């Protein structure tokens, strides 16, 4: 089975809407981390020009990755530079720890 890791970094104000959108399409789990940084957009109203965002990481089957990306992008998109990014990476191996057996 092929898996993908979808990582999205976007403003923390959109987190609840993104979580609901992902649950709505059947995503069984996600990891959410607070982040602080800058990229294409800088916040010149703060001393360090950085913004507070969240990073959501999802491991999903390859055929569902596009649907996950569309759900996140559709939910966050407002047409602003500060909306964030989404990356999709191939996963070489995915091991469920409860299924692990020492050889």
N, C-alpha and C positions, 0 to 999 in steps of 0.2 A: 504494500500500500504506500502511495506517495503522500508525503505531508509537506506543508508549507508553514513558515512562521510569518505571521502578519504583525508588524510593529507600526503603531500609529502614535504620533506625538502631536498633541493639539491642546488648545486652551482648556484649563480645568473647568471652566464654566459649562462646557458642553458634555462633561462626563456622564451625567445622569441620562441624558438623551441618547448618547452612544451606547451605554449599557443596555438601555431598553430596546434599542434597535437591534443589537446583537442577540439579545435574548429572544426577540421577536422572530429572528431567522433561524433560531435553534442552535446557536453557539453554546456548547456545553460548559465552557470555562474560559476565563481570561485572567491575566495578571495585570494589576494597575499599580504604577509607581508615580510618585510626584517627581517632577523634574524642574530644573531651573537652568535656563540657558538662552542662547540666541542663535539664529541662523540667518535666513533671508531677511527676517524682520527683527529689528532692534527696538526696544522700548526706551526712547530717549527721555522719558519722564522719570526714570529711575537712575540712580547713581552708576550702577554697573551695566546699564542698557540691556539687562536680561529680563526675561519674562518667566512667569510661573506657568507650567504646563503639566500635563499628565502623559505618561507613556503607557499604552495598552498593548499587551502582547498576547497573541492568540496562536495556538498550534491547531491547525485544521487540515483536513484532507485536501489534497491539491484541487479537486474539482469544486470545492466550496470557497476557495481563497478569493476568487473574483467577487462572489456575492458578499463576502465579509468586507472587502475593500469598498464596494459600492455602498453598502449600508453605512459605513463610517463616513465616507466622503459626502454622501447625500445628507447625512445628519449634521455635519459640521460646516459644510459649504455655505458661505455668505458672500463670496467674491472679494475677500480681503487678503492682503499679503500675510497676515498673522494667523492664518488658519491651521498651519501645520503641515505635516508630511505623513505619508504611508509608505512603508517598504515591505516587499514580499520576498522572502528568501527560501530557497529549498532546504529541506531538513534531511540530512543524511540518514539519521537513525532516531527513532523515538522509542524510549523504553519506559513502560509503566513500572514503577518501582514495586508495586504489589505483585507483579507477574515475574519479577526477576528471580532467576535461579542460578546459583553458582555452578559452573561446569567443572 
